[in-house]
Amino acid sequence: MFALEENHPSRRRPLRVAVALLSAMALAGVSTVALQHRSGSEPIVLVPQTTTPVTCGQTITVSIVIGNDLNCPSTVGLAVGHASITINLNGHTLAGNTGHYGIDGQSFSAVTLTNGTLSGWGIGVASNGAAVKVSGIRATGNSLGMILVGTGSSATANVVFLNSVGINADGPNIKVTSNVVRENSGDGITVGGAGVVVQTNQSESNGSNGIRDGGIGTILTGNVSNANGSDGISSTTAPTATVASNTANYNGSFGIEASPGGKDGGLNKAKGNTQATQCKDVVCA
């Protein structure tokens, strides 16, 4: 345990020493989970974070902070083995093979997967469980960056790039929010479930559609979908979708191509797209 004293002129040397100790900890791969500060002259208390080494193909049954990278040429990276646990990759990379999943979530519910890189897999993150949360993941060089099938799951603040397809939301009531999805060779984000929310994502420079909606009752709002090979947002097979407040510029076909039966929520914008009308079955400024 280390203590950081408050910044008082007579105490600057202890502060510098404590900062040096913290820097040494960072170089040694030690991370922190909490900084506690009380009022008055009491110190800030640093609590070291315990990490655990893992091996290729290991089944994780308790919450864990990963302590190492993995390179798995012939097995799954890690498998989830219990509900309601957190797997924190702690900035590490799970590199693998196209025949397996980087993290196999199976059907366990309320699992949190966070803070690391998945590279070279058939699917970076694959989960069938309900209420699974995937956040802070970098998925790159996979056939499919991530797929969520379980009811009420979410993908938030991930960076998904240079895969064949980026994010697939294929279950009911999934939320795909605030992700960066770039330079995937196919679609950036695909929707196949009912009641999916796709909101405030940045989907750019993908080979096909930035966002392709094939679900039921999808809500597409506040997304930026630029410079994709086909439509910025394609919702032609989703007649009950709501499309509102999206921006879709410089795409290879329409900026937004909606469905005649869908709901135009307004405030959509499009310019510089290959199709002269810019948008179809939705009004774009």
C-alpha distance (Angstrom), angle and dihedral (degrees) to the residues before:
residue distance angle dihedral
M1 . . .
F2 3.76 . .
A3 3.81 130.3 .
L4 3.78 127.3 -147.3
E5 3.79 111.0 -156.1
E6 3.78 119.7 -146.7
N7 3.79 118.8 -89.6
H8 3.79 102.8 -96.8
P9 3.83 120.9 148.5
S10 3.78 91.6 -115.7
R11 3.79 91.9 50.1
R12 3.81 103.5 47.1
R13 3.79 94.5 107.8
P14 3.86 93.6 57.2
L15 3.78 88.5 47.9
R16 3.82 91.5 52.5
V17 3.80 90.1 48.8
A18 3.79 91.9 50.0
V19 3.80 91.7 48.9
A20 3.80 89.6 50.5
L21 3.79 89.4 52.6
L22 3.79 90.3 50.5
S23 3.80 90.6 50.6
A24 3.77 90.0 51.5
M25 3.78 89.6 51.4
A26 3.80 91.4 51.8
L27 3.80 91.4 50.7
A28 3.78 89.4 50.8
G29 3.80 90.8 54.3
V30 3.79 96.6 -106.7
S31 3.80 114.3 143.2
T32 3.78 132.5 -170.6
V33 3.76 132.2 -126.3
A34 3.78 102.0 -172.8
L35 3.77 143.5 25.6
Q36 3.76 112.7 -167.8
H37 3.78 121.6 -166.5
R38 3.75 127.7 -177.1
S39 3.79 126.6 -166.2
G40 3.77 123.0 -98.6
S41 3.77 122.2 25.6
E42 3.79 98.4 -33.8
P43 3.83 115.6 122.7
I44 3.77 132.3 -106.8
V45 3.81 107.7 -106.3
L46 3.80 121.4 -142.5
V47 3.80 117.5 -152.4
P48 3.84 114.5 -160.4
Q49 3.79 115.7 -133.0
T50 3.80 116.3 -125.3
T51 3.81 115.5 -132.8
T52 3.78 130.1 -163.8
P53 3.84 127.6 -149.1
V54 3.80 116.2 -127.1
T55 3.81 136.3 -165.3
C56 3.81 133.4 -143.1
G57 3.77 112.9 -79.5
Q58 3.79 94.5 14.7
T59 3.81 118.4 153.6
I60 3.80 112.0 -135.0
T61 3.81 115.3 -147.5
V62 3.83 102.0 166.6
S63 3.79 134.6 44.3
I64 3.78 108.9 -79.9
V65 3.79 143.8 -178.8
I66 3.80 106.6 -145.7
G67 3.80 117.0 -127.6
N68 3.82 103.5 -166.7
D69 3.80 148.3 29.1
L70 3.80 120.3 -103.5
N71 3.79 132.4 -148.9
C72 3.81 109.3 -168.5
P73 3.82 114.7 -178.9
S74 3.82 97.6 176.0
T75 3.82 111.7 15.8
V76 3.78 141.7 55.4
G77 3.78 112.7 -81.4
L78 3.82 100.4 -129.4
A79 3.79 130.9 -19.3
V80 3.79 125.3 -148.3
G81 3.79 110.8 -125.8
H82 3.79 105.0 175.9
A83 3.79 141.1 35.8
S84 3.82 124.9 -109.4
I85 3.80 97.8 22.9
T86 3.81 131.9 129.0
I87 3.78 122.8 -132.7
N88 3.79 107.5 -164.1
L89 3.79 109.9 -171.9
N90 3.80 87.8 -162.4
G91 3.80 93.1 -143.5
H92 3.80 94.2 -51.4
T93 3.81 128.4 134.6
L94 3.79 127.5 -123.4
A95 3.81 105.8 -160.4
G96 3.76 120.0 -175.0
N97 3.77 154.0 135.7
T98 3.80 135.7 -60.0
G99 3.80 92.8 -116.8
H100 3.80 95.0 68.1
Y101 3.81 145.7 37.9
G102 3.76 124.0 -97.7
I103 3.81 90.9 -142.1
D104 3.78 116.3 10.9
G105 3.78 104.8 -157.8
Q106 3.82 92.6 179.8
S107 3.83 111.9 -174.7
F108 3.79 99.8 -43.1
S109 3.79 114.2 130.4
A110 3.82 134.3 -138.2
V111 3.81 92.8 20.2
T112 3.81 120.2 153.5
L113 3.82 119.5 -148.5
T114 3.77 115.5 -173.7
N115 3.79 154.1 152.9
G116 3.80 111.0 23.3
T117 3.81 149.4 76.0
L118 3.81 129.2 -90.5
S119 3.78 114.7 -166.9
G120 3.80 137.6 173.3
W121 3.82 99.9 9.6
G122 3.77 133.5 131.8
I123 3.80 85.1 -120.8
G124 3.78 121.2 5.2
V125 3.83 95.9 -154.1
A126 3.80 120.7 10.1
S127 3.80 119.0 179.9
N128 3.79 134.6 168.0
G129 3.80 96.1 172.9
A130 3.80 125.1 109.8
A131 3.81 121.9 -108.5
V132 3.80 94.1 10.7
K133 3.82 114.8 163.6
V134 3.81 121.3 -149.7
S135 3.79 114.9 -176.1
G136 3.77 139.3 153.9
I137 3.81 92.8 17.2
R138 3.80 123.5 145.1
A139 3.80 108.1 -152.4
T140 3.79 114.3 -174.2
G141 3.80 138.0 157.9
N142 3.80 94.4 13.9
S143 3.79 127.9 129.1
L144 3.83 86.8 -122.8
G145 3.77 119.7 11.7
M146 3.80 96.5 -149.5
I147 3.79 140.7 -23.7
L148 3.79 126.9 -160.6
V149 3.78 119.4 -169.0
G150 3.81 105.0 159.3
T151 3.81 121.6 101.4
G152 3.79 115.0 -94.0
S153 3.80 96.4 6.6
S154 3.80 122.0 146.7
A155 3.80 142.3 -152.1
T156 3.79 110.8 -160.0
A157 3.82 133.8 172.6
N158 3.79 95.9 -8.7
V159 3.81 125.9 147.1
V160 3.80 110.3 -137.2
F161 3.80 116.2 179.3
L162 3.80 144.0 151.7
N163 3.80 94.9 16.2
S164 3.79 125.4 125.3
V165 3.83 89.7 -111.3
G166 3.78 123.7 6.6
I167 3.83 116.1 -150.2
N168 3.81 126.5 -3.7
A169 3.82 117.0 -163.7
D170 3.78 100.9 -169.4
G171 3.80 103.9 158.8
P172 3.80 138.6 67.8
N173 3.81 124.1 -73.4
I174 3.79 95.5 -0.3
K175 3.80 119.2 159.7
V176 3.80 121.1 -143.2
T177 3.79 105.9 -174.9
S178 3.80 139.3 165.4
N179 3.80 96.9 -8.7
V180 3.81 126.5 147.9
V181 3.80 108.9 -135.1
R182 3.80 113.8 179.6
E183 3.79 143.6 162.7
N184 3.77 97.8 -1.1
S185 3.80 110.9 155.7
G186 3.82 94.0 -127.5
D187 3.81 130.2 21.5
G188 3.77 119.7 -18.2
I189 3.82 98.8 -146.2
T190 3.80 125.3 7.8
V191 3.80 127.7 -168.8
G192 3.79 125.5 -157.8
G193 3.79 104.0 152.1
A194 3.80 133.9 83.7
G195 3.79 122.7 -98.9
V196 3.80 95.2 9.4
V197 3.81 118.2 165.3
V198 3.82 116.1 -146.2
Q199 3.78 106.5 -175.6
T200 3.83 140.1 165.7
N201 3.79 95.1 -11.0
Q202 3.79 124.7 150.2
S203 3.80 108.3 -138.7
E204 3.79 111.8 174.7
S205 3.80 142.3 158.5
N206 3.80 95.5 6.9
G207 3.79 117.8 153.9
S208 3.80 96.4 -120.2
N209 3.83 128.4 11.0
G210 3.74 120.6 -9.6
I211 3.82 89.4 -143.0
R212 3.80 122.8 6.7
D213 3.79 115.8 -168.1
G214 3.78 118.4 -162.1
G215 3.78 97.1 152.3
I216 3.79 136.6 100.3
G217 3.77 122.0 -98.1
T218 3.79 94.7 -4.8
I219 3.80 118.5 176.3
L220 3.81 111.7 -143.8
T221 3.77 110.5 -175.8
G222 3.78 140.2 153.1
N223 3.80 95.9 1.2
V224 3.80 125.5 146.1
S225 3.80 111.4 -146.6
N226 3.80 113.7 173.6
A227 3.81 139.7 162.5
N228 3.79 96.8 6.2
G229 3.80 121.7 153.3
S230 3.79 96.1 -115.5
D231 3.83 128.8 8.6
G232 3.75 120.7 -10.2
I233 3.82 87.6 -139.9
S234 3.80 121.4 7.0
S235 3.79 117.6 -169.7
T236 3.79 100.6 151.9
T237 3.82 95.5 127.2
A238 3.83 94.6 45.7
P239 3.82 106.9 77.6
T240 3.82 93.9 174.8
A241 3.80 98.6 51.6
T242 3.80 123.7 124.7
V243 3.81 113.7 -139.5
A244 3.80 116.4 -169.1
S245 3.81 141.6 154.2
N246 3.80 96.1 -3.2
T247 3.81 126.8 146.3
A248 3.81 119.2 -146.9
N249 3.82 118.3 173.1
Y250 3.81 137.3 167.4
N251 3.80 96.6 3.7
G252 3.80 124.5 155.5
S253 3.80 95.4 -112.1
F254 3.81 127.8 3.0
G255 3.74 122.6 -8.4
I256 3.80 89.4 -137.0
E257 3.79 123.0 4.0
A258 3.79 108.4 -173.4
S259 3.80 134.1 170.5
P260 3.83 126.8 -93.3
G261 3.80 89.2 -123.2
G262 3.78 96.2 48.1
K263 3.79 128.0 102.7
D264 3.79 118.3 -104.6
G265 3.79 103.3 -147.9
G266 3.81 92.2 -174.1
L267 3.80 134.8 -128.5
N268 3.80 94.8 80.0
K269 3.80 116.1 148.8
A270 3.79 132.3 -161.1
K271 3.79 137.7 166.5
G272 3.77 140.4 157.5
N273 3.82 95.0 26.7
T274 3.81 120.1 144.8
Q275 3.81 94.0 -115.5
A276 3.78 107.6 78.3
T277 3.81 93.9 -140.5
Q278 3.83 88.1 56.6
C279 3.83 93.6 -152.9
K280 3.81 136.5 35.3
D281 3.81 126.9 -150.3
V282 3.79 90.6 -3.9
V283 3.80 130.2 71.4
C284 3.81 116.3 -114.8
A285 3.76 125.8 -172.9
